[in-house]
């Protein structure tokens, strides 16, 4: 029997979030490989999986920061735990590149090394003439030259920039949760307004540029939506019916604003990344939809939450970081192979095998590269004790 009274929705461990990560990474994988199997128009909307990751990251990171804001080792613990989670696979890959370059004569644009400072998203946005990929010498299948693509790392750069700056904002607002909520909401409006101003100033340029999509300061709004949700759930308790109504309201509001804009301004390329709707307010609308989905995932009694607790989805979600990092590496090579094969070969053999190989590579990475460092987190930066009902939480509405 469900508790119909106002309740606290904050948890130390959200059982459905690994499944939600799995859905997001499957969306991202499909947008990159799906057009080798079906016409691109059927999968072109799945780039929104990245925004689902952004909202989820903003939600979790802000919760961690706010719950530990009074810790004397606040900064040390946060940055240590982030580094142990992200850096081993990331910098391990580029260490391999550095070692293999003289051995197998790898060729790549010098801008590749901007990845070491997490600047790829700005390199791609400001210097589109540069190719952030590694081209290996030699041919594997006749004229196919294996190319390792790293373009997907732009989103990791956006998240890292957020992780770098956001702890200082949270610390500044400690003890004043409503102030931090206001900062989040103002930040969302400012980022969306900046995109609108830039696009309207030079629409021709931004229709063909990835700047608005990839630059950190034009994409922080989605992370801030997740941050707002984390803070609001710590500020207010809600009854189940209210919680679900707000979640569905977010999804409906985001979808209606997107549909209105796309039907009015974006009919020719409805889900194109550089569509005028997305380049102005659309990314924010996608983030609001994602926030509603996150809320439904938090509600352990919802149909979505039950689906996301599927053990196979959870297994994929646990290694989603590795899948995201690794999945695009062979993309150009796989694409070249698919062009030389019958369509059903790509659909039944090549693309599914690519996902399985990526999954097993991510599992190996998690077990042998990431986990040894993850085990150091509790020793070097012990987590704070979770508070089940944060102080200052207010009830809203009446019991449903």
DATAFEN-V683755 format. One record per backbone hydrogen bond with DSSP energy under -1.0 kcal/mol. CO is the residue of the C=O (numbers start at 1). NH is the residue of the N-H. If there is no record, write none. Layout:
{{CO/NH} {CO/NH}}
This chain:
{{4/400} {7/238} {14/17} {16/20} {17/21} {18/22} {19/23} {20/24} {21/25} {22/26} {23/27} {24/28} {25/29} {26/30} {27/31} {28/32} {29/33} {30/34} {33/36} {34/37} {34/38} {39/42} {40/43} {40/44} {43/46} {45/48} {46/49} {47/50} {48/52} {49/53} {50/54} {51/55} {52/56} {53/57} {54/58} {55/59} {56/60} {57/61} {58/62} {59/63} {60/64} {61/65} {62/66} {63/67} {66/69} {68/71} {71/74} {73/77} {74/78} {75/79} {76/80} {77/81} {78/82} {79/83} {80/84} {81/85} {82/86} {83/87} {86/90} {87/91} {88/92} {89/93} {90/94} {91/95} {92/96} {93/97} {94/98} {95/99} {96/100} {97/101} {100/104} {101/105} {107/135} {109/112} {110/113} {111/114} {112/115} {113/116} {114/117} {114/119} {115/118} {119/123} {120/124} {121/125} {122/126} {123/127} {127/130} {131/133} {134/148} {135/107} {141/144} {144/140} {146/136} {148/134} {150/153} {151/154} {152/155} {153/157} {154/158} {155/159} {156/160} {157/161} {158/162} {159/163} {160/164} {161/165} {162/166} {165/168} {165/169} {166/170} {167/171} {168/172} {169/173} {171/174} {173/176} {176/180} {177/181} {178/182} {179/183} {180/184} {181/185} {182/186} {183/187} {184/188} {185/189} {186/190} {187/191} {188/192} {189/193} {190/194} {191/195} {192/196} {193/197} {194/198} {195/199} {196/200} {197/201} {198/202} {202/206} {203/207} {205/208} {210/214} {211/215} {215/218} {216/219} {216/220} {220/224} {221/225} {222/226} {223/227} {224/228} {225/229} {226/230} {227/231} {228/232} {229/233} {231/235} {232/236} {235/394} {237/396} {238/7} {239/243} {240/244} {241/245} {242/246} {243/247} {244/248} {245/249} {246/250} {247/251} {248/252} {249/253} {250/254} {251/255} {252/256} {253/257} {254/258} {255/259} {256/260} {257/261} {258/262} {259/263} {260/264} {261/265} {269/272} {272/275} {275/279} {277/282} {278/283} {281/285} {282/286} {283/287} {284/288} {285/289} {286/290} {287/291} {288/292} {289/293} {290/294} {291/295} {292/296} {293/297} {294/298} {295/299} {298/300} {299/302} {302/306} {303/307} {304/308} {305/309} {307/310} {310/314} {311/315} {312/316} {313/317} {314/318} {317/320} {319/323} {320/324} {321/325} {322/326} {323/327} {326/329} {328/331} {329/149} {330/334} {331/335} {332/336} {333/337} {334/338} {335/339} {337/340} {338/341} {342/346} {343/347} {344/348} {345/349} {345/350} {346/351} {349/353} {350/354} {351/355} {352/356} {353/357} {354/358} {355/359} {356/360} {357/361} {358/362} {359/363} {360/364} {361/365} {362/366} {363/367} {364/368} {365/369} {365/370} {366/371} {370/374} {371/375} {373/376} {374/377} {376/380} {377/381} {390/393} {394/237}}
